[in-house]
Amino acid sequence: MQSQNPLIADFVKLANSAVGTFAGMTREARQSTRERLKEAMGGLDFVSREEFDAVKDMAAKAREENEKLSERLAALEAKLG
């Protein structure tokens, strides 16, 4: 049942507007905070997980190859010396 009192109707409209404005302010504040964090974190040189894993694999392969070459060099030095 709707009220015929214009004062109550105006109050309801005002309350609805205030809730909508508050929700908009909340969304805007959240978006602004996200943008500021992205800017702050963008200045730092972070790498993605995929890049980190790729470099980790490359380092492991280089270590293995280095060990093989060290063994080979030792064998050649043993033959010469």
Residue frames relative to the residue before (quaternion, step in Angstrom):
aa qw qx qy qz dx dy dz
M 1.0000 0.0000 0.0000 0.0000 0.00 0.00 0.00
Q 0.2895 -0.7752 0.5416 0.1484 3.56 -0.70 1.09
S 0.4454 -0.6797 0.5196 0.2641 3.47 -1.16 0.72
Q 0.3651 -0.7259 0.5408 0.2175 3.55 -1.07 0.73
N 0.5081 0.6548 -0.4174 0.3727 3.58 1.30 -0.11
P 0.3865 -0.7481 0.4878 0.2300 3.62 -0.58 1.10
L 0.5887 0.5784 -0.3694 0.4272 3.60 1.10 -0.57
I 0.6677 0.4766 -0.2920 0.4917 3.57 0.96 -0.88
A 0.6368 0.5240 -0.3307 0.4589 3.62 0.96 -0.81
D 0.6547 0.4978 -0.3116 0.4759 3.60 0.98 -0.82
F 0.6395 0.5251 -0.3237 0.4589 3.56 1.01 -0.79
V 0.6452 0.5113 -0.3153 0.4721 3.58 1.00 -0.82
K 0.6427 0.5100 -0.3228 0.4719 3.60 0.97 -0.81
L 0.6464 0.5191 -0.3088 0.4662 3.57 0.99 -0.85
A 0.6585 0.5031 -0.3061 0.4686 3.59 0.95 -0.87
N 0.6474 0.5099 -0.3158 0.4703 3.60 0.96 -0.82
S 0.6502 0.5068 -0.3135 0.4712 3.57 0.97 -0.81
A 0.6496 0.5179 -0.3178 0.4570 3.58 0.97 -0.86
V 0.6472 0.5099 -0.3181 0.4690 3.60 0.96 -0.83
G 0.6567 0.5041 -0.3065 0.4697 3.59 0.95 -0.85
T 0.6513 0.5057 -0.3119 0.4721 3.57 0.97 -0.82
F 0.6519 0.5139 -0.3125 0.4617 3.58 0.94 -0.86
A 0.6454 0.5099 -0.3190 0.4708 3.59 0.98 -0.82
G 0.6505 0.5113 -0.3107 0.4679 3.59 1.00 -0.79
M 0.6429 0.5120 -0.3163 0.4738 3.57 1.00 -0.82
T 0.6361 0.5278 -0.3270 0.4582 3.58 1.00 -0.79
R 0.6554 0.5023 -0.3054 0.4742 3.60 0.92 -0.89
E 0.6709 0.5005 -0.2989 0.4584 3.56 0.92 -0.90
A 0.6464 0.5085 -0.3177 0.4719 3.60 0.99 -0.81
R 0.6467 0.5162 -0.3169 0.4636 3.59 0.95 -0.85
Q 0.6710 0.4917 -0.2921 0.4719 3.58 0.92 -0.92
S 0.6455 0.5174 -0.3187 0.4627 3.59 0.97 -0.81
T 0.6449 0.5133 -0.3159 0.4699 3.57 0.99 -0.82
R 0.6413 0.5196 -0.3235 0.4627 3.59 0.95 -0.83
E 0.6583 0.5086 -0.3121 0.4589 3.58 0.93 -0.89
R 0.6579 0.5050 -0.3132 0.4627 3.59 0.94 -0.84
L 0.6492 0.5041 -0.3181 0.4724 3.58 1.00 -0.78
K 0.6344 0.5225 -0.3334 0.4620 3.58 0.98 -0.79
E 0.6552 0.5042 -0.3130 0.4675 3.59 0.97 -0.84
A 0.6729 0.4931 -0.2976 0.4641 3.57 0.92 -0.90
M 0.7027 0.4454 -0.2693 0.4851 3.58 0.89 -0.88
G 0.5996 0.5773 -0.3598 0.4216 3.59 1.11 -0.57
G 0.6332 0.5369 -0.3262 0.4520 3.56 1.12 -0.60
L 0.6412 0.4827 -0.3204 0.5032 3.55 1.20 -0.44
D 0.4139 -0.7321 0.4883 0.2329 3.55 -0.98 0.77
F 0.0767 0.7934 -0.5926 0.1161 3.54 0.28 1.28
V 0.2508 -0.7453 0.5947 0.1673 3.55 -1.16 0.58
S 0.5319 -0.6143 0.4704 0.3442 3.52 -1.20 0.47
R 0.6610 -0.5077 0.3764 0.4046 3.54 -1.25 0.34
E 0.6365 0.5381 -0.3253 0.4467 3.57 1.02 -0.83
E 0.6578 0.5002 -0.3097 0.4703 3.58 0.96 -0.87
F 0.6392 0.5294 -0.3235 0.4544 3.57 0.97 -0.85
D 0.6760 0.4919 -0.2955 0.4623 3.59 0.88 -0.94
A 0.6350 0.5288 -0.3342 0.4533 3.60 1.01 -0.78
V 0.6778 0.4719 -0.2961 0.4797 3.60 0.90 -0.87
K 0.6115 0.5463 -0.3444 0.4571 3.59 1.06 -0.71
D 0.6612 0.4952 -0.3000 0.4771 3.60 0.97 -0.86
M 0.6405 0.5215 -0.3250 0.4606 3.57 1.00 -0.81
A 0.6546 0.5087 -0.3142 0.4626 3.59 0.97 -0.82
A 0.6392 0.5173 -0.3307 0.4630 3.60 0.98 -0.77
K 0.6553 0.4987 -0.3122 0.4738 3.61 0.95 -0.84
A 0.6478 0.5137 -0.3203 0.4624 3.59 0.97 -0.81
R 0.6288 0.5307 -0.3288 0.4634 3.59 1.04 -0.77
E 0.6572 0.5071 -0.3067 0.4657 3.59 0.94 -0.90
E 0.6666 0.4943 -0.3033 0.4683 3.57 0.91 -0.89
N 0.6249 0.5412 -0.3291 0.4563 3.58 1.06 -0.77
E 0.6469 0.5131 -0.3150 0.4680 3.58 0.99 -0.81
K 0.6460 0.5169 -0.3161 0.4643 3.58 0.98 -0.87
L 0.6794 0.4844 -0.2934 0.4665 3.56 0.92 -0.90
S 0.6168 0.5350 -0.3454 0.4626 3.60 1.06 -0.65
E 0.6490 0.5007 -0.3130 0.4798 3.58 0.99 -0.82
R 0.6540 0.5134 -0.3080 0.4624 3.57 0.95 -0.86
L 0.6494 0.5122 -0.3078 0.4704 3.58 0.98 -0.85
A 0.6415 0.5139 -0.3231 0.4690 3.58 0.97 -0.81
A 0.6458 0.5137 -0.3203 0.4653 3.59 1.00 -0.79
L 0.6630 0.4938 -0.3082 0.4708 3.60 0.95 -0.82
E 0.6454 0.5072 -0.3182 0.4743 3.59 1.00 -0.76
A 0.6272 0.5309 -0.3365 0.4600 3.57 1.06 -0.71
K 0.6460 0.5153 -0.3215 0.4624 3.59 1.02 -0.76
L 0.7006 0.4693 -0.2641 0.4682 3.56 1.00 -0.87
G 0.7707 0.3655 -0.1855 0.4878 3.55 0.95 -0.84
